[in-house]
Amino acid sequence: MKVNRLNSIIILGLIAIIGILIAQLLWTKEAFTLEQKKLSQKTHIALLEVAKKLYEGTNHELPAQNPVQKIANDYYIVNIDNDFEPDILEFYLKTEFKKMNITTDFEYAMYNCQSDEMIYGNYVSLSEKQKVKQTVYFPKHKNLVYYFAVRFPHETTYLFSSMRFWFVLSILLIFILLIYVYSIFTLLQQKKYSELQRDFINNMTHEFKTPLSSILIASKYLAEQNLIKEDKKLHTYTNIIINQGQKLNHHIEKILNIAKSDYTTLELKKESFLIIPVIEETIENIVLKYPEAVIKIDSLSKEYQLETDTFHFANLIYNLLDNAVKYCDTKPEITIRITTEASVLKLECIDNGIGIASKNISFIFDKFYRIQNQKSNEVNGFGLGLYYVKKICNLQNWKISAVNNLTKGITVTLSIPYKK
């Protein structure tokens, strides 16, 4: 159901962005057409005004029929029933185009009835950058004696430049579409890899548990035999098999729980309890495992109370202490300091271990992350203990951080919202 919903959201999002992009391109095309019509209208008005000025002071009157004809998108002719000078024509063209805010370059030519040819007039640059003169062919027009022609050689570029906003918006939408597609592709790839990883872990651990259970059952049965009990060496070896088998079983259970929690949210059975007794009980379990460890609690009060899952809280403390002892190259000395600041309960686990390089300390809560050093090679583990701790904290909006101590070891700090 969740997969189908995700696919539906992805498809709908893709359709929506493509639809917006198509609409934008259609609007851009329509805007280009409108700009083209607007330029054509302004050009007609400007050329009509030029024709009127050329008729001024003559015996001829402006014909009733519009003298301006559009031959092509960038080519216009104007019929004038009297002779005129090129310089005067160019002056009027510049003046009227400027009035109509037509700032693109243009060329003009006049018909010479004696040679029956179009005589090239001039290339006029209205933009700031001067253009190189490029003579173009002006075709003759039938049935006209006195007329001139105007061509806009850069009309398309001029129109595009006036629509910069539309093109920038279209490019931006295309860029967003590409980012969306790439993000979806990356998301699906990550989802696929995550599922493969989870399936691999589940299959691997289950395949390990079956023979391991058989080994533990057989080892425990073997340890009860009188022949084994009477032989000190055999009894020691049998206990080693049982202890290491239980340790391996513990690691497999931890991997299974982490894999399960990644797929389904961990359920926390919250209850109110005093945290000092829970921590003391956890310390006893650690000391049984590591008799050489010295662990103390530094607290101003024994009445600190939390409302959370006792089991997971005890596991959280156990993982912090277990890590602190394992990554210590001298006699482990650990202090659990509990303080309150405003509405926050701070629980600090301070050890005298080997410490962590500053560049690696931000990664210690990542899944399967293990720092490569001599001590980590000696310590068994999968890099899941602190990942589990971080997961429990995230579920309850607790903050967790780790810093190196000034002398030796690290301090892991839990910041828990607290109401007295």
Buried (B, 14 or more C-beta within 10 A) or exposed (E): EEEEEBEEEBEEEBEEBEEEBEEBBEEBEEBBEEBBEEBBEBBBBBBBBBBEBBBEEEEEEBEEEEBBBEEEEBBBBBBBBEEBEBEEBBEBBBBBBEEBEBBBBBBBBBBEEEEEEBEBBBBBBBEEEEBEEEEEEBEEBEEBEBBBBBBBBBBBEBBBEBBEEBBEBBEEBBEEBEEBEEEBEEEEEEEEEEEEBBEEBBEBBEEBBEEBEEBBEEBEEBBEEEEBEEEEEBBEBBEEBBEEBEEBBEBBEBBBBBBEBBEEEBEBEEEEBEBBEBBEEBBEBBBEEBEEBEBEBEBEEEEBEBEBBBEBBBBBBBBBBBBBBBBBEEEBBBBBBBBBEEEBBBBBBBBBBBBBEEEEBEEBBEBEBBBEBEEBEEEEBBBBBBBBBBBBBEBBEBEBEBEBEEEBBBBBBBBBEBEE
